[in-house]
Amino acid sequence: MTSQAFNAFCASLPATTHVIRWGNADVWKVGGKVFAIGGWQTPKLEKAGRLAFSFKTSALNFDILKDEPGFRPAPYLASRGFKWIQLFDETTKAEDELKYYLSESHRLVALGLSKKKQRELGLL
């Protein structure tokens, strides 16, 4: 997935906002809470010209994906106990699969918002 496709997909999800942070990474939020980070590259990936995509997961998906080829616990986030995964090698997975995980991340983060905030954002 290209950076443009990542941003277009995240923008298509309800009530999202976009900011640039942390070394020019595309950071997507719902209700002020981060659900996806794109382009957050390690020097090794940057040299290889590869984008990386990080997203929140359920505990089950985290346990499954952390050992799958092309995935790893998201740097900085997973080490702090958060259930975040980073896709760092897209050659192993289809774009549709990444879109599924991004949608799930958005859903999980939105569910964590207060009911009042969910109503304000039109998510209920």
HUZI-V577553 format. One record per residue. N is the residue number from 1. RES is the residue in one letter. PHI is phi in whole degrees, 0 to 359 (999 if undefined). NEAR is the number of other C-alpha atoms within 12 Angstrom. D_CENTER is the distance of its C-alpha to the mean C-alpha in Angstrom with 1 decimal. Layout:
# HUZI-V577553
n: (N N)
res: (RES RES)
phi: (PHI PHI)
near: (NEAR NEAR)
d_center: (D_CENTER D_CENTER)
This chain:
# HUZI-V577553
n: (1 2 3 4 5 6 7 8 9 10 11 12 13 14 15 16 17 18 19 20 21 22 23 24 25 26 27 28 29 30 31 32 33 34 35 36 37 38 39 40 41 42 43 44 45 46 47 48 49 50 51 52 53 54 55 56 57 58 59 60 61 62 63 64 65 66 67 68 69 70 71 72 73 74 75 76 77 78 79 80 81 82 83 84 85 86 87 88 89 90 91 92 93 94 95 96 97 98 99 100 101 102 103 104 105 106 107 108 109 110 111 112 113 114 115 116 117 118 119 120 121 122 123 124)
res: (M T S Q A F N A F C A S L P A T T H V I R W G N A D V W K V G G K V F A I G G W Q T P K L E K A G R L A F S F K T S A L N F D I L K D E P G F R P A P Y L A S R G F K W I Q L F D E T T K A E D E L K Y Y L S E S H R L V A L G L S K K K Q R E L G L L)
phi: (999 279 299 295 293 301 295 296 294 298 293 282 282 294 58 262 227 234 222 255 215 44 70 73 277 277 246 249 231 230 61 83 249 290 238 204 227 237 86 282 256 277 306 296 291 298 297 276 72 256 277 234 233 246 204 284 226 288 300 295 297 299 298 284 286 300 252 280 302 90 244 201 303 297 306 74 284 294 291 260 92 279 272 239 241 242 269 246 220 292 296 269 225 279 300 299 293 297 299 301 294 294 296 296 298 302 298 298 293 297 295 280 283 296 300 299 295 300 295 302 272 75 267 255)
near: (27 19 22 14 20 33 29 20 27 38 26 19 29 23 27 30 26 29 24 19 17 15 16 16 24 34 31 39 34 36 30 23 28 33 42 49 42 43 35 32 28 23 14 14 19 16 10 13 18 24 33 38 45 45 49 41 36 24 19 13 23 28 18 18 31 26 15 20 17 26 30 30 34 33 26 18 22 22 13 11 15 20 31 40 42 39 44 37 27 24 17 16 20 15 20 15 17 37 28 21 34 40 29 24 36 39 32 26 33 33 23 21 23 17 15 15 20 21 15 16 21 16 23 16)
d_center: (12.7 13.9 12.4 14.5 13.3 9.6 10.9 13.3 11.2 9.0 12.5 14.1 12.4 14.9 15.4 12.5 13.2 12.3 13.4 13.9 13.9 14.3 16.2 15.2 11.4 9.9 8.3 7.8 9.5 11.6 14.9 14.3 11.5 8.0 5.2 2.7 4.8 7.0 10.4 10.4 13.3 15.9 19.4 19.9 17.1 18.2 21.7 20.7 19.0 15.7 12.3 9.5 5.8 3.9 2.5 5.9 8.7 12.3 14.9 16.2 13.2 12.5 16.2 16.2 13.4 14.2 17.4 16.5 17.3 14.5 12.2 12.6 11.8 9.5 12.3 13.6 11.3 12.5 15.9 16.2 16.0 12.5 11.0 7.8 7.7 7.6 8.9 11.6 14.3 13.8 17.4 17.0 14.9 15.3 13.2 13.8 12.3 8.9 9.5 10.5 7.5 5.4 8.8 9.2 6.4 8.2 11.4 11.1 10.6 13.2 15.5 15.5 17.0 20.8 22.6 24.1 20.9 19.7 23.1 23.0 19.8 21.3 18.9 21.9)
